[in-house]
Amino acid sequence: MRLPYIGRSAAIVLAHCLAFLASSLASAADVPAAIETGLTRPERKPLWELGVGGAALHQTYYTGTKQTRTFGVPVPLVIYRGEIFRSDNEGIRAELIDDERFELDLSFGLNFGIDSEDVDLRKGMDDTDTLFEIGPSLKITLAKTELSEWRLNLPLRVNLGFSSDGIDESGFTFAPDIRYSRRLFTWSDQAWIGTAAVGVQFGTRDFQNNYYGVESEFASDERPAYEADSGFSGSRLTLTLRSKTDKRLIGIFGRVENISGASFEDSPLVETRTGFTVGVAFSWFFLRSSALEPG
């Protein structure tokens, strides 16, 4: 399905800004408020906050290539704690069900596009689109104390690709993970929270071929035509360390991915089975509402 074209430059700038928010500042802050404060019933926070920040990333272009890229941008940061729509310390989402153990929300994410001329294995091929992800996510609290929490996340997302031709539906992903969050230590009267998450991912054929497929027009003796199948996409380990005060947010994060056993493992675009992302994010809040979030 194709949606109206909104302009490649505008779409990419918007996508990159949102990606830093979702992938950097938000993911580094994906911990329950009770762990951060040590209170079973945390104090209500402002309905909204405005800030500015930045993030820097170093990562492989995609899991399967050895080549890496490093980049960073300043971004605005908006935190909103509405009754349904929220952008806060657990990411950008629309909460559909929220009780003590189960949460169902509409979550978002992004994967950066790739300039094929920057990756030797892809030279001469079309660039990959920047993919905007959206879909429901069920979160189940398995165990919780004042200092820690075990949680199971079950996100199912559709991927929408931004390109010069418009916006295309680019397949679906299912990426369950189990994560452990804990308040590790206090420094300068501020809590630092650590999170470790282990998960796997599955993708449909359209999603897998966005990165690992080779159409016949781009085939060569060294790079034969290839079509990836739906199925297992690999496993991942994510580690984060973050601290938030009324004035600022700091996050340090890293992720290692492995595609051993993936349905596209034999793609000619795969030269290694591991990939990684490391980064740091910072935000300073300069304005907040006097109204408080819903109780």
Secondary structure, 3 states (H helix, E strand, C coil): CEECCCCHHHHHHHHHHHHHHHHHHHHHHCCCHHHHHCCCCCCCCECEEEEEEEEEEEEECCCCCCCEEEEEEEEEEEEEECCCEEEECCEEEEEEEECCCEEEEEEEEEECCECHHHCHHHCCCCCECEEEEEEEEEEEEEEECCCEEEEEEEEEEEEEEEECCEEEEEEEEECCEEEEEEEEEEECCEEEEEEEEEEEEEECHHHHHHHHCECHHHCCCCCCCECCCCEEEEEEEEEEEEEECCCEEEEEEEEEEECCCCCCCCCCCCCCCEEEEEEEEEEEEEEECCCECCC
